[in-house]
Amino acid sequence: MTGMDMDFEILRYTQDKHPDSHIHEHYEIFISLSNEGKFFVREEGYPLRFGMIFILNPFEIHRCFCKGNQPYDRYVLHFSEDYLKMLSTKSADMEVLFSSAPVIHRVEGRTLAKMLDQLSTLSTPAGDGFGDDVEQNIRLSEFLLLMARIINSEKISHVPMTKSEDRISEILRFIHANYNKDISLDSLSKQFFISKSRLSQIFKDTTGFSVGDYILTYRIKTACTLLKSGMRVQDVGEMTGFHTSTNFIRAFKKRTGYSPGKFSKNPEKEEK
């Protein structure tokens, strides 16, 4: 991440930096710079449009995707909860505002132009001169304040959702209620009376995930929360549907970049 006392990372890219499913402990702000693709979060899909903003909580399951892996331009900013604490004041509690995430909004006109100008400046690495890192901190603070004002605004725009099959919503709810059990593409196909090939197709088209990948990602998301509550690694693995500790540790590290033990000790202060 960009070198700062409080970590943040900002990227602009057209291809997936993390093509595999992953979960991160930071807040994320995603800004679409194209009219291609779809964004999936909280059981809903949204067609991407230039200027759309998605503000996401830590551990939020989401996926941005295009059919045929077409390129789509966007900015992605990650920042820590500690940074919000540092910015918060009595009259402007940034933590409370951002806790209302996920927020989906589209900005236009002067607000969009100002936002893109700030992002362009932020994405330029800080120099090595005296105070350059302080100046970069100030720029990030200004951008997050702009985002906070958008969240706090009563003029949040209505963002249209893509039409999805009712069965996918049912299946997602079923997975969320039964993630710690032996569920699979085969068992879901039988449960919902739909062929495996058809289920695979509509699930992928709606969420961007394969069925198996979504189940595993949801288990890891839940494991993150349980580990942060202080539960033992072995107990968390069993509670989230993993048959062995080895499988749990391997899957967890693949999606978070940390072993479960290191994660529970605050990964932001550990080296990967």
N, C-alpha and C positions, 0 to 999 in steps of 0.2 A: 504494500500500500504506500501511498504517498507519504514521505517522511514528515511526521508531525507529532506533537505530544499527544494529540487525540487523533487516532487513525481515521483516514478516509481514503477512498479510492474513487477515481472518476475515469471513465473510459468512453470513447466513442468508437463504435465499430459496426460493421455490416454483416459479419459472420459470428456465429456463437463462440464466445471465449470459453464457455463451459458447455460443450454439447451434451455431456452426460448430466443426468439429474443430480442436483446438489442442493444443499441447505446451508444457509449462512446465518450467523448470529447478529448481523448488523441490519439496520434499516436500509431499505433500498428505495431510490427514486428512479423510475424508468421514464424517459422522455422519448416519444416516437418522433422520428424525423422523416417518416415516409408514410405512404398510404397502403403499404403492403403488410400482410400478416394478421395474426390473431393473438390476443393475450388472454390467457386463462388464469383465473384466480377465484377462490371461494365458490367453486362449483359453477362459475359463469364464464362465458367467453365474450370477448369484446373485439370487434374489428378495429385494427389500428388505423389511426388517422394522424396526419401531421399535427403536432402540438398536443397530443394526448399525454397525460401524466398519470402514472400509477405510483402511489406512495404505499410501500409495503412494510408490514411488521417484520421483526426478526422471526425466523423459522417459518415464514409464510410459503406454502406450496404454490408455485406459479410456473407458468411456461409461456414463452413467446415463440411462435413458430410460423413458418410459411410453408405452403405446399411446394413440394419439389425442392426444398432447401434454398429457395430464392433469397438473395441478399435483402436486408432491410436495415436502414440506417437508424441509429438511436444513440442516446447518451444513457449511461447507467452510473449512478452515484451510490456508493455504500458509505455509511458513517455509523459510528458507535452511539450507543445509548448514553455513554458518558459525555459525549459532546453535547447532547441535548440538555443534560443536567447542568453543564457548564454555562450554557446560554440562557437557561431559565431564570426568570425574575418573578417577583411577587405579582406583577401585573401581566406578565407574559410567561405562563408555564408551558414551555415547549414540549415537555414530556407528556402532559395531558393532551395537548393538541395532536401530537403524532400518535398517541395511543388510539385515536379514532380510526387509524388505518385498518384496512386498506381504503384509500381514497382514490377514486378514479375521476379525472377531470380533463377538460380540454381548454387550453388557453389560446388566445388569438391576439392579433394587433400588437399594441405597445407592450403589453405584459409578456407576450411570447418573445418579442424582439429583445426586451430587457433580460429575460431568462436565458436566451441563447447567447447573448453577449457575455453574461456572467459565466455560463458554462464553458464558453470558449476560453475565457481568461483562466478559469479554474483548471482546465485540462492542460494548461502549460505548466510544466514542473517548476517548482520554486527554485530560484537561483541559490548560490552559495554566499551571497553578499550579506552584510549585516542587516538583520530585520526582514530579509526576504521571506523567511518561514512565518514570521508574525503577520506579514502582509497577506500571505496565503490563507492563514487562519481567519483573517478579517473577511476575505473574499468568500470563504465558505460560510461564515456566519451570516453575511449579507444574503447569500443565496438561500440558506435555510430559513431566514426570516421571511423572505419572499414566499417560500413554500408554506410557511406557517400562516401567513396572511391569506393565502389562497384557501387553506383548510378552514380558517376562521371565518371566511367570507360566507355570507348568506346567499351568494350568487353562484354556488357550485352548479356547474352545468350538468344536465342530464345526458349521460353517455349511453347511446343505444347498445344493446347486447345482441349477440348473434343468436339466431334461433337454434335451439338444441333439442334433441329428442328427450321426451319425458323419461324414457327408460334410463338414460345416462344419469340423470339427477337421482333416480331411485337407486341405481347401482352405486353411485358415489356415497349416498347416505348409508347404504348397506355396508360398504367397505369401512366407513368411519365407525360404524357400530360393531364391526366384527373383525377389525384389523388384527387382533391377537389370536385369531383362530386360523385353521387351515383353509384359506380361501385362495382360489386360483381362477384362471380363465375358464378352466373346465367346470369347476363348481358353480361359477357365476352363470355360465351358459345354461346349466341345468336349472339353476334357481330362477332365472328370468325367462326361460323358454325361448332362447335365441341362439342361433348357431354361433360357434366359436369364431368363424371367419367374419360374420356380420358384426358380432360384438367387438372384435378387435378393430374393425374398420371404423365404426361409428365412435368408439371410445377415443381412438387416436385422432380422428377428425375433430372431435369436440374439445379434448383436453391437451392434445399434443403428447400425451404419455401413452405407452403401452399399458395394458391392464396390470401386468406383473410389476412394471416399474413404478406405477402409481401406488400400488399396495405397499411396496418396499419403502418408497419415499414417505408415505404417511406413517409407517412404523418408525422410521428414523426421526421424523418431526416430533412424534409423541415421545420418543426416547430422549430427545434433547430436553424437553420440558421436565421429564421425570428425573433426569440426571441433575438438572439445575436445582431440583427440589431437595437434593441430598441423598437420593436412593442409591443403593449399591449397583455396580455395573451388572453383576450376575442377575440380580432381581429385575432390573430394567429389561435386560434381554429376554428373560422369561415372560415378563408382562406384555411385551410388545410382539410376541409371536415367533421368536427365534428359538429353534430347537437346541442350539448349542451356543456357548459363549464365543467360540471361534467364529461362527457364522455372523454373529451379532457384531463383533469387533471389526471384522473385515468389511461388512456392509456399512457400518457407521463411519469408518475411516474413509471409505471410498466417496461418501457423499458429503462429509464435513471437512475432511482433511486432517482430522484429529482422531486419536484413539478415544474411546469413551472416558477412560480415566483422566486423560489430559484435558478433555473438554470440560469435565465437571469441575476442574480446578481453575476455570476461566481461561479459555483459549486465547483471548485477546492479549494476555500477558505471557503467552508461551510462544516459542518458536515452532513452526511446523516442522 
